[in-house]
Amino acid sequence: MLSILSGAVAVGVSGAGLWYFKPRNGVVHPLVTKPFLDSLIVIVIISFFSVGVALIISGIL
C-alpha cells in the first residue's frame, strides 16, 4: 500500500514538474536556459516518473 502511495506521489511530482517548467507566453523558464540544468531537469522528471510507475506496479503485484 505504501509503495502505491509513494508511486502516485512520484508520478504527481513529475507531472507538476512538467507543468512548472513549461513555457508561458512564449517565454522559456529561466532554469531551463542554464547549460547544465537544461538536461538535468529532464533527467530528474523522467526518473521520478519511471520510479513512480515502478512503485505502483510493484505495489499492485
Residue, then its C-alpha position, 0 to 999 in steps of 0.5 A: m500500500l505504501s509503495i502505491l502511495s509513494g508511486a502516485v506521489a512520484v508520478g504527481v511530482s513529475g507531472a507538476g514538474l512538467w507543468y512548472f517548467k513549461p513555457r508561458n507566453g512564449v517565454v522559456h523558464p529561466l532554469v531551463t536556459k542554464p547549460f547544465l540544468d537544461s538536461l538535468i531537469v529532464i533527467v530528474i522528471i523522467s526518473f521520478f516518473s519511471v520510479g513512480v510507475a515502478l512503485i505502483i506496479s510493484g505495489i499492485l503485484 
